[in-house]
Amino acid sequence: MAIDRDWHFVLGAQDPEMREIQRVVDSEGLYWAHAARHKRRCIPRTAYDADGVVRVGSDQIPRPAVLPPRAPAVFVECTVLGLEPVVRVDHHHPGDAGYEVEPERFMEGASLGQVLRLLEREPNETQRLLAASDHCLTAAYQGRCPGVDPHELLFLRASWKAKVLGRTLSDVVEGILDAAQRVRAHHDGELGESRFLDPTEIPMDLAEGAAYAGIPVRYRELLADGVLKEMFKGGTPQAVERFMAEHEAAGRPVYGNPYRGYAGTYWGGRREPEVAGRVVESG
């Protein structure tokens, strides 16, 4: 599909990939805004329930923006209620262009790759790292993404976490390597995964360490509102489907993507399904 200079890009929740998508769209001189709910930029859990748009500057202050009702919109990992886009860029839900794309074709699956293709631009090295990181992190760390160096990926991921969390780069790298070691030590060959089900004993960089180790991990976190969230990452499509089926049968809300190796659920209280796989996770 050829790019239309009148397209309005609506961008979902912030993460390194979305930040780069915004930079690319801006460099093309195209309109962009952030999906918003109640005049605040959406987070992963609300990105598909947006009711308007804002523009958030470097000061992180959301400012009112307008998306004309008949403007040709491109929704990137979001939905604005009441509006229908001309293009959806996504890989989180069945039917999305990138939903079933395997790691070996990660640029076709990742949202950044889809945007670059729309704009007829070739990815640079950093963009390839960002795309692989967001689309299939565990596979990327295990060398399944052509042209992606796992060591460069670790540096990029650790740098972002250090910046966002206010930690030193060396502290983050050590945390990831320590978590990887603990995941290996907890691996249950019969279950085919490592389990950390006590929220009080979760290594700080568990999800990243498990991806780096290439071992499926199941773990739980206690959210601020008292809801217990359980996540499964790095599994085969069959393992993810079993996890999702198990919790669906118990009546719990479930989200996930078997093709990208992750799923999650909430114990107690109804929560809206959310997108997973962000660099800095609560998960």
Secondary structure, DSSP 8 states (H G I E B T S, - for coil): ----TT-EEEE-S-SHHHHHHHHHHHHTT-EEEEEEETTEE--TTTGGGB-EEEEE-TT--EEE----TTS-EEEES--BTT---SEEE-SSSTTSTTTT--GGGHHHHSHHHHHHHHTT----HHHHHHHHHHH-HHHHHTT-STT--HHHHHHHHHHHHHHHHT--HHHHHHHHHHHHHHHHHHEETTTTEEEE--GGG--TTHHHHHHHHT--EEEEEE-TTS-EEEEEES--HHHHHHHHHHHHHTT--EEEETTTTEEEEEESS---------SS---
